[in-house]
Amino acid sequence: MRIFWVLAPIRNKKGMEMVQVAILVAIAVTIGLIFKSEITEFVNDTFGKLGSSKF
């Protein structure tokens, strides 16, 4: 009977969806921190080119 108390949260689909979302957010934040300078340089170059063009 004790095993069911342990496995009950694992079988909860909403809980698993929240865990998946949390993992995806953590991965996105980690990638953002790793490539912060490259992302910043890309954004600055892109907006610089847009600003200098006659758009």
N, CA, C and O atoms as a Tripos MOL2 file, in Angstrom:
@<TRIPOS>MOLECULE
protein
  220   219    55     0     0
PROTEIN
NO_CHARGES

@<TRIPOS>ATOM
      1 N           0.8150   -1.1970    0.0000 N.3       1 MET1
      2 CA          0.0000    0.0000    0.0000 C.3       1 MET1
      3 C           0.8590    1.2610    0.0000 C.2       1 MET1
      4 O           0.4580    2.2770   -0.5690 O.2       1 MET1
      5 N           2.0130    1.2140    0.6180 N.am      2 ARG2
      6 CA          2.8920    2.3760    0.6610 C.3       2 ARG2
      7 C           3.4490    2.7350   -0.7100 C.2       2 ARG2
      8 O           3.7060    3.9070   -0.9840 O.2       2 ARG2
      9 N           3.6350    1.7630   -1.5550 N.am      3 ILE3
     10 CA          4.1970    2.0140   -2.8820 C.3       3 ILE3
     11 C           3.2640    2.8980   -3.7010 C.2       3 ILE3
     12 O           3.7300    3.7280   -4.4820 O.2       3 ILE3
     13 N           1.9660    2.7340   -3.5360 N.am      4 PHE4
     14 CA          1.0140    3.5390   -4.2900 C.3       4 PHE4
     15 C           1.1260    5.0160   -3.9200 C.2       4 PHE4
     16 O           0.9160    5.8760   -4.7750 O.2       4 PHE4
     17 N           1.4490    5.3280   -2.6720 N.am      5 TRP5
     18 CA          1.6300    6.7190   -2.2540 C.3       5 TRP5
     19 C           2.8530    7.3220   -2.9310 C.2       5 TRP5
     20 O           2.8800    8.5090   -3.2580 O.2       5 TRP5
     21 N           3.8660    6.4800   -3.1350 N.am      6 VAL6
     22 CA          5.0900    6.9570   -3.7820 C.3       6 VAL6
     23 C           4.8700    7.1370   -5.2800 C.2       6 VAL6
     24 O           5.3660    8.0990   -5.8660 O.2       6 VAL6
     25 N           4.1380    6.2270   -5.9010 N.am      7 LEU7
     26 CA          3.9420    6.2670   -7.3450 C.3       7 LEU7
     27 C           2.8160    7.1950   -7.7750 C.2       7 LEU7
     28 O           2.7300    7.5320   -8.9550 O.2       7 LEU7
     29 N           1.9640    7.6140   -6.8740 N.am      8 ALA8
     30 CA          0.8210    8.4610   -7.2360 C.3       8 ALA8
     31 C           1.2610    9.7700   -7.8820 C.2       8 ALA8
     32 O           0.6950   10.1320   -8.9140 O.2       8 ALA8
     33 N           2.2370   10.5070   -7.3410 N.am      9 PRO9
     34 CA          2.6450   11.7450   -8.0250 C.3       9 PRO9
     35 C           3.2710   11.5010   -9.3930 C.2       9 PRO9
     36 O           3.1820   12.3570  -10.2740 O.2       9 PRO9
     37 N           3.8980   10.3530   -9.5800 N.am     10 ILE10
     38 CA          4.5220   10.0410  -10.8670 C.3      10 ILE10
     39 C           3.4590    9.7970  -11.9300 C.2      10 ILE10
     40 O           3.6640   10.1220  -13.1000 O.2      10 ILE10
     41 N           2.3420    9.2360  -11.5380 N.am     11 ARG11
     42 CA          1.2740    8.9360  -12.4930 C.3      11 ARG11
     43 C           0.4200   10.1520  -12.8230 C.2      11 ARG11
     44 O          -0.3680   10.1080  -13.7670 O.2      11 ARG11
     45 N           0.5570   11.2190  -12.0760 N.am     12 ASN12
     46 CA         -0.2130   12.4210  -12.3130 C.3      12 ASN12
     47 C           0.2920   13.1070  -13.5840 C.2      12 ASN12
     48 O           1.4420   13.5440  -13.6320 O.2      12 ASN12
     49 N          -0.5460   13.2040  -14.6000 N.am     13 LYS13
     50 CA         -0.1180   13.7470  -15.8850 C.3      13 LYS13
     51 C           0.1440   15.2400  -15.8150 C.2      13 LYS13
     52 O           1.0650   15.7250  -16.4730 O.2      13 LYS13
     53 N          -0.6350   15.9860  -15.0390 N.am     14 LYS14
     54 CA         -0.3990   17.4200  -14.9310 C.3      14 LYS14
     55 C           0.9460   17.6910  -14.2700 C.2      14 LYS14
     56 O           1.6580   18.6210  -14.6500 O.2      14 LYS14
     57 N           1.2830   16.8840  -13.2930 N.am     15 GLY15
     58 CA          2.5730   17.0330  -12.6340 C.3      15 GLY15
     59 C           3.7230   16.7480  -13.5810 C.2      15 GLY15
     60 O           4.7470   17.4300  -13.5420 O.2      15 GLY15
     61 N           3.5620   15.7550  -14.4240 N.am     16 MET16
     62 CA          4.6040   15.4190  -15.3860 C.3      16 MET16
     63 C           4.7400   16.5330  -16.4350 C.2      16 MET16
     64 O           5.8480   16.8370  -16.8750 O.2      16 MET16
     65 N           3.6290   17.1320  -16.8280 N.am     17 GLU17
     66 CA          3.7000   18.2300  -17.7890 C.3      17 GLU17
     67 C           4.4400   19.4150  -17.1840 C.2      17 GLU17
     68 O           5.2160   20.0800  -17.8710 O.2      17 GLU17
     69 N           4.2080   19.6790  -15.9220 N.am     18 MET18
     70 CA          4.9010   20.7850  -15.2520 C.3      18 MET18
     71 C           6.3920   20.5080  -15.1590 C.2      18 MET18
     72 O           7.2080   21.4180  -15.3100 O.2      18 MET18
     73 N           6.7510   19.2530  -14.9100 N.am     19 VAL19
     74 CA          8.1630   18.8890  -14.8560 C.3      19 VAL19
     75 C           8.8080   19.0700  -16.2240 C.2      19 VAL19
     76 O           9.9320   19.5620  -16.3190 O.2      19 VAL19
     77 N           8.1170   18.6810  -17.2680 N.am     20 GLN20
     78 CA          8.6500   18.8420  -18.6170 C.3      20 GLN20
     79 C           8.8360   20.3130  -18.9570 C.2      20 GLN20
     80 O           9.8520   20.6870  -19.5440 O.2      20 GLN20
     81 N           7.8750   21.1480  -18.5990 N.am     21 VAL21
     82 CA          7.9910   22.5890  -18.8590 C.3      21 VAL21
     83 C           9.1600   23.1630  -18.0800 C.2      21 VAL21
     84 O           9.9200   23.9750  -18.6070 O.2      21 VAL21
     85 N           9.3120   22.7470  -16.8250 N.am     22 ALA22
     86 CA         10.4140   23.2490  -15.9930 C.3      22 ALA22
     87 C          11.7660   22.8450  -16.5800 C.2      22 ALA22
     88 O          12.7100   23.6350  -16.5750 O.2      22 ALA22
     89 N          11.8540   21.6270  -17.0790 N.am     23 ILE23
     90 CA         13.1050   21.1610  -17.6850 C.3      23 ILE23
     91 C          13.4090   21.9580  -18.9500 C.2      23 ILE23
     92 O          14.5540   22.3560  -19.1650 O.2      23 ILE23
     93 N          12.4030   22.1970  -19.7880 N.am     24 LEU24
     94 CA         12.6080   22.9650  -21.0220 C.3      24 LEU24
     95 C          13.0180   24.4060  -20.7180 C.2      24 LEU24
     96 O          13.8780   24.9630  -21.4010 O.2      24 LEU24
     97 N          12.4110   25.0060  -19.7040 N.am     25 VAL25
     98 CA         12.7860   26.3690  -19.3220 C.3      25 VAL25
     99 C          14.2150   26.4020  -18.8140 C.2      25 VAL25
    100 O          14.9770   27.3120  -19.1400 O.2      25 VAL25
    101 N          14.5820   25.3970  -18.0080 N.am     26 ALA26
    102 CA         15.9500   25.3340  -17.4840 C.3      26 ALA26
    103 C          16.9610   25.1810  -18.6180 C.2      26 ALA26
    104 O          18.0260   25.7970  -18.5850 O.2      26 ALA26
    105 N          16.6360   24.3690  -19.6130 N.am     27 ILE27
    106 CA         17.5270   24.1860  -20.7600 C.3      27 ILE27
    107 C          17.6590   25.4930  -21.5410 C.2      27 ILE27
    108 O          18.7600   25.8680  -21.9450 O.2      27 ILE27
    109 N          16.5420   26.1850  -21.7530 N.am     28 ALA28
    110 CA         16.5790   27.4440  -22.4950 C.3      28 ALA28
    111 C          17.4080   28.4950  -21.7590 C.2      28 ALA28
    112 O          18.1820   29.2220  -22.3820 O.2      28 ALA28
    113 N          17.2520   28.5780  -20.4480 N.am     29 VAL29
    114 CA         18.0220   29.5490  -19.6640 C.3      29 VAL29
    115 C          19.5020   29.2030  -19.7060 C.2      29 VAL29
    116 O          20.3420   30.0920  -19.8420 O.2      29 VAL29
    117 N          19.8300   27.9270  -19.5920 N.am     30 THR30
    118 CA         21.2260   27.4980  -19.6250 C.3      30 THR30
    119 C          21.8690   27.8280  -20.9690 C.2      30 THR30
    120 O          22.9860   28.3440  -21.0140 O.2      30 THR30
    121 N          21.1760   27.5360  -22.0450 N.am     31 ILE31
    122 CA         21.7050   27.8480  -23.3780 C.3      31 ILE31
    123 C          21.8660   29.3550  -23.5390 C.2      31 ILE31
    124 O          22.8460   29.8200  -24.1210 O.2      31 ILE31
    125 N          20.9040   30.1180  -23.0230 N.am     32 GLY32
    126 CA         21.0130   31.5650  -23.0830 C.3      32 GLY32
    127 C          22.2110   32.0930  -22.3240 C.2      32 GLY32
    128 O          22.8800   33.0190  -22.7820 O.2      32 GLY32
    129 N          22.4880   31.5100  -21.1650 N.am     33 LEU33
    130 CA         23.6480   31.9450  -20.3890 C.3      33 LEU33
    131 C          24.9630   31.5540  -21.0540 C.2      33 LEU33
    132 O          25.9360   32.3080  -21.0130 O.2      33 LEU33
    133 N          24.9880   30.3830  -21.6610 N.am     34 ILE34
    134 CA         26.2140   29.9230  -22.3160 C.3      34 ILE34
    135 C          26.5370   30.7900  -23.5290 C.2      34 ILE34
    136 O          27.6890   31.1710  -23.7360 O.2      34 ILE34
    137 N          25.5190   31.1000  -24.3280 N.am     35 PHE35
    138 CA         25.7280   31.8370  -25.5670 C.3      35 PHE35
    139 C          25.3090   33.3020  -25.4540 C.2      35 PHE35
    140 O          24.9090   33.9110  -26.4470 O.2      35 PHE35
    141 N          25.3980   33.8660  -24.2640 N.am     36 LYS36
    142 CA         24.9370   35.2280  -24.0290 C.3      36 LYS36
    143 C          25.6380   36.2410  -24.9300 C.2      36 LYS36
    144 O          24.9820   37.0870  -25.5370 O.2      36 LYS36
    145 N          26.9410   36.1640  -25.0210 N.am     37 SER37
    146 CA         27.6720   37.1510  -25.8240 C.3      37 SER37
    147 C          27.3620   36.9950  -27.3050 C.2      37 SER37
    148 O          27.2410   37.9960  -28.0120 O.2      37 SER37
    149 N          27.2300   35.7760  -27.7900 N.am     38 GLU38
    150 CA         26.9120   35.5590  -29.2000 C.3      38 GLU38
    151 C          25.5120   36.0590  -29.5250 C.2      38 GLU38
    152 O          25.2940   36.6600  -30.5770 O.2      38 GLU38
    153 N          24.5660   35.8150  -28.6320 N.am     39 ILE39
    154 CA         23.1900   36.2670  -28.8520 C.3      39 ILE39
    155 C          23.1400   37.7950  -28.8510 C.2      39 ILE39
    156 O          22.4860   38.4010  -29.6990 O.2      39 ILE39
    157 N          23.8310   38.4060  -27.9000 N.am     40 THR40
    158 CA         23.8540   39.8700  -27.8160 C.3      40 THR40
    159 C          24.4810   40.4720  -29.0650 C.2      40 THR40
    160 O          23.9710   41.4530  -29.6050 O.2      40 THR40
    161 N          25.5670   39.8990  -29.5190 N.am     41 GLU41
    162 CA         26.2370   40.3990  -30.7300 C.3      41 GLU41
    163 C          25.3290   40.2630  -31.9480 C.2      41 GLU41
    164 O          25.2520   41.1820  -32.7640 O.2      41 GLU41
    165 N          24.6450   39.1390  -32.0800 N.am     42 PHE42
    166 CA         23.7340   38.9130  -33.1980 C.3      42 PHE42
    167 C          22.5980   39.9320  -33.1870 C.2      42 PHE42
    168 O          22.2740   40.5130  -34.2230 O.2      42 PHE42
    169 N          21.9950   40.1510  -32.0250 N.am     43 VAL43
    170 CA         20.8790   41.0990  -31.9220 C.3      43 VAL43
    171 C          21.3500   42.5120  -32.2320 C.2      43 VAL43
    172 O          20.6770   43.2460  -32.9560 O.2      43 VAL43
    173 N          22.4990   42.8970  -31.6920 N.am     44 ASN44
    174 CA         23.0150   44.2430  -31.9550 C.3      44 ASN44
    175 C          23.3430   44.4410  -33.4300 C.2      44 ASN44
    176 O          23.0410   45.4930  -33.9930 O.2      44 ASN44
    177 N          23.9550   43.4460  -34.0610 N.am     45 ASP45
    178 CA         24.2650   43.5440  -35.5000 C.3      45 ASP45
    179 C          22.9900   43.6380  -36.3290 C.2      45 ASP45
    180 O          22.9070   44.4330  -37.2660 O.2      45 ASP45
    181 N          22.0020   42.8260  -35.9830 N.am     46 THR46
    182 CA         20.7510   42.8100  -36.7370 C.3      46 THR46
    183 C          20.0400   44.1510  -36.6420 C.2      46 THR46
    184 O          19.6260   44.7110  -37.6580 O.2      46 THR46
    185 N          19.8970   44.6690  -35.4270 N.am     47 PHE47
    186 CA         19.2140   45.9550  -35.2780 C.3      47 PHE47
    187 C          20.0510   47.1070  -35.8250 C.2      47 PHE47
    188 O          19.5020   48.1070  -36.2860 O.2      47 PHE47
    189 N          21.3620   46.9740  -35.7780 N.am     48 GLY48
    190 CA         22.2130   47.9870  -36.3830 C.3      48 GLY48
    191 C          22.0370   48.0500  -37.8840 C.2      48 GLY48
    192 O          21.9840   49.1350  -38.4620 O.2      48 GLY48
    193 N          21.9450   46.8990  -38.5140 N.am     49 LYS49
    194 CA         21.7280   46.8550  -39.9640 C.3      49 LYS49
    195 C          20.3350   47.3590  -40.3320 C.2      49 LYS49
    196 O          20.1630   48.0350  -41.3460 O.2      49 LYS49
    197 N          19.3420   47.0290  -39.5050 N.am     50 LEU50
    198 CA         17.9890   47.5150  -39.7760 C.3      50 LEU50
    199 C          17.9200   49.0280  -39.6150 C.2      50 LEU50
    200 O          17.2450   49.7100  -40.3850 O.2      50 LEU50
    201 N          18.6200   49.5480  -38.6130 N.am     51 GLY51
    202 CA         18.6080   50.9920  -38.3740 C.3      51 GLY51
    203 C          19.3050   51.7610  -39.4710 C.2      51 GLY51
    204 O          18.8930   52.8710  -39.8110 O.2      51 GLY51
    205 N          20.3530   51.1890  -40.0280 N.am     52 SER52
    206 CA         21.1080   51.8990  -41.0640 C.3      52 SER52
    207 C          20.4960   51.7400  -42.4580 C.2      52 SER52
    208 O          20.8360   52.4960  -43.3690 O.2      52 SER52
    209 N          19.6140   50.7840  -42.6310 N.am     53 SER53
    210 CA         19.0000   50.6030  -43.9390 C.3      53 SER53
    211 C          17.8520   51.5900  -44.1120 C.2      53 SER53
    212 O          17.3940   52.1980  -43.1450 O.2      53 SER53
    213 N          17.3980   51.7430  -45.3350 N.am     54 LYS54
    214 CA         16.2930   52.6600  -45.6130 C.3      54 LYS54
    215 C          14.9940   51.8660  -45.6670 C.2      54 LYS54
    216 O          14.3100   51.8250  -46.6900 O.2      54 LYS54
    217 N          14.6830   51.2560  -44.5760 N.am     55 PHE55
    218 CA         13.5080   50.3870  -44.4730 C.3      55 PHE55
    219 C          12.2680   51.1910  -44.2390 C.2      55 PHE55
    220 O          11.1790   50.6280  -44.1260 O.2      55 PHE55
@<TRIPOS>BOND
     1     1     2 1
     2     2     3 1
     3     3     4 2
     4     3     5 am
     5     5     6 1
     6     6     7 1
     7     7     8 2
     8     7     9 am
     9     9    10 1
    10    10    11 1
    11    11    12 2
    12    11    13 am
    13    13    14 1
    14    14    15 1
    15    15    16 2
    16    15    17 am
    17    17    18 1
    18    18    19 1
    19    19    20 2
    20    19    21 am
    21    21    22 1
    22    22    23 1
    23    23    24 2
    24    23    25 am
    25    25    26 1
    26    26    27 1
    27    27    28 2
    28    27    29 am
    29    29    30 1
    30    30    31 1
    31    31    32 2
    32    31    33 am
    33    33    34 1
    34    34    35 1
    35    35    36 2
    36    35    37 am
    37    37    38 1
    38    38    39 1
    39    39    40 2
    40    39    41 am
    41    41    42 1
    42    42    43 1
    43    43    44 2
    44    43    45 am
    45    45    46 1
    46    46    47 1
    47    47    48 2
    48    47    49 am
    49    49    50 1
    50    50    51 1
    51    51    52 2
    52    51    53 am
    53    53    54 1
    54    54    55 1
    55    55    56 2
    56    55    57 am
    57    57    58 1
    58    58    59 1
    59    59    60 2
    60    59    61 am
    61    61    62 1
    62    62    63 1
    63    63    64 2
    64    63    65 am
    65    65    66 1
    66    66    67 1
    67    67    68 2
    68    67    69 am
    69    69    70 1
    70    70    71 1
    71    71    72 2
    72    71    73 am
    73    73    74 1
    74    74    75 1
    75    75    76 2
    76    75    77 am
    77    77    78 1
    78    78    79 1
    79    79    80 2
    80    79    81 am
    81    81    82 1
    82    82    83 1
    83    83    84 2
    84    83    85 am
    85    85    86 1
    86    86    87 1
    87    87    88 2
    88    87    89 am
    89    89    90 1
    90    90    91 1
    91    91    92 2
    92    91    93 am
    93    93    94 1
    94    94    95 1
    95    95    96 2
    96    95    97 am
    97    97    98 1
    98    98    99 1
    99    99   100 2
   100    99   101 am
   101   101   102 1
   102   102   103 1
   103   103   104 2
   104   103   105 am
   105   105   106 1
   106   106   107 1
   107   107   108 2
   108   107   109 am
   109   109   110 1
   110   110   111 1
   111   111   112 2
   112   111   113 am
   113   113   114 1
   114   114   115 1
   115   115   116 2
   116   115   117 am
   117   117   118 1
   118   118   119 1
   119   119   120 2
   120   119   121 am
   121   121   122 1
   122   122   123 1
   123   123   124 2
   124   123   125 am
   125   125   126 1
   126   126   127 1
   127   127   128 2
   128   127   129 am
   129   129   130 1
   130   130   131 1
   131   131   132 2
   132   131   133 am
   133   133   134 1
   134   134   135 1
   135   135   136 2
   136   135   137 am
   137   137   138 1
   138   138   139 1
   139   139   140 2
   140   139   141 am
   141   141   142 1
   142   142   143 1
   143   143   144 2
   144   143   145 am
   145   145   146 1
   146   146   147 1
   147   147   148 2
   148   147   149 am
   149   149   150 1
   150   150   151 1
   151   151   152 2
   152   151   153 am
   153   153   154 1
   154   154   155 1
   155   155   156 2
   156   155   157 am
   157   157   158 1
   158   158   159 1
   159   159   160 2
   160   159   161 am
   161   161   162 1
   162   162   163 1
   163   163   164 2
   164   163   165 am
   165   165   166 1
   166   166   167 1
   167   167   168 2
   168   167   169 am
   169   169   170 1
   170   170   171 1
   171   171   172 2
   172   171   173 am
   173   173   174 1
   174   174   175 1
   175   175   176 2
   176   175   177 am
   177   177   178 1
   178   178   179 1
   179   179   180 2
   180   179   181 am
   181   181   182 1
   182   182   183 1
   183   183   184 2
   184   183   185 am
   185   185   186 1
   186   186   187 1
   187   187   188 2
   188   187   189 am
   189   189   190 1
   190   190   191 1
   191   191   192 2
   192   191   193 am
   193   193   194 1
   194   194   195 1
   195   195   196 2
   196   195   197 am
   197   197   198 1
   198   198   199 1
   199   199   200 2
   200   199   201 am
   201   201   202 1
   202   202   203 1
   203   203   204 2
   204   203   205 am
   205   205   206 1
   206   206   207 1
   207   207   208 2
   208   207   209 am
   209   209   210 1
   210   210   211 1
   211   211   212 2
   212   211   213 am
   213   213   214 1
   214   214   215 1
   215   215   216 2
   216   215   217 am
   217   217   218 1
   218   218   219 1
   219   219   220 2
@<TRIPOS>SUBSTRUCTURE
     1 MET1         2 RESIDUE 1 A MET
     2 ARG2         6 RESIDUE 1 A ARG
     3 ILE3        10 RESIDUE 1 A ILE
     4 PHE4        14 RESIDUE 1 A PHE
     5 TRP5        18 RESIDUE 1 A TRP
     6 VAL6        22 RESIDUE 1 A VAL
     7 LEU7        26 RESIDUE 1 A LEU
     8 ALA8        30 RESIDUE 1 A ALA
     9 PRO9        34 RESIDUE 1 A PRO
    10 ILE10       38 RESIDUE 1 A ILE
    11 ARG11       42 RESIDUE 1 A ARG
    12 ASN12       46 RESIDUE 1 A ASN
    13 LYS13       50 RESIDUE 1 A LYS
    14 LYS14       54 RESIDUE 1 A LYS
    15 GLY15       58 RESIDUE 1 A GLY
    16 MET16       62 RESIDUE 1 A MET
    17 GLU17       66 RESIDUE 1 A GLU
    18 MET18       70 RESIDUE 1 A MET
    19 VAL19       74 RESIDUE 1 A VAL
    20 GLN20       78 RESIDUE 1 A GLN
    21 VAL21       82 RESIDUE 1 A VAL
    22 ALA22       86 RESIDUE 1 A ALA
    23 ILE23       90 RESIDUE 1 A ILE
    24 LEU24       94 RESIDUE 1 A LEU
    25 VAL25       98 RESIDUE 1 A VAL
    26 ALA26      102 RESIDUE 1 A ALA
    27 ILE27      106 RESIDUE 1 A ILE
    28 ALA28      110 RESIDUE 1 A ALA
    29 VAL29      114 RESIDUE 1 A VAL
    30 THR30      118 RESIDUE 1 A THR
    31 ILE31      122 RESIDUE 1 A ILE
    32 GLY32      126 RESIDUE 1 A GLY
    33 LEU33      130 RESIDUE 1 A LEU
    34 ILE34      134 RESIDUE 1 A ILE
    35 PHE35      138 RESIDUE 1 A PHE
    36 LYS36      142 RESIDUE 1 A LYS
    37 SER37      146 RESIDUE 1 A SER
    38 GLU38      150 RESIDUE 1 A GLU
    39 ILE39      154 RESIDUE 1 A ILE
    40 THR40      158 RESIDUE 1 A THR
    41 GLU41      162 RESIDUE 1 A GLU
    42 PHE42      166 RESIDUE 1 A PHE
    43 VAL43      170 RESIDUE 1 A VAL
    44 ASN44      174 RESIDUE 1 A ASN
    45 ASP45      178 RESIDUE 1 A ASP
    46 THR46      182 RESIDUE 1 A THR
    47 PHE47      186 RESIDUE 1 A PHE
    48 GLY48      190 RESIDUE 1 A GLY
    49 LYS49      194 RESIDUE 1 A LYS
    50 LEU50      198 RESIDUE 1 A LEU
    51 GLY51      202 RESIDUE 1 A GLY
    52 SER52      206 RESIDUE 1 A SER
    53 SER53      210 RESIDUE 1 A SER
    54 LYS54      214 RESIDUE 1 A LYS
    55 PHE55      218 RESIDUE 1 A PHE
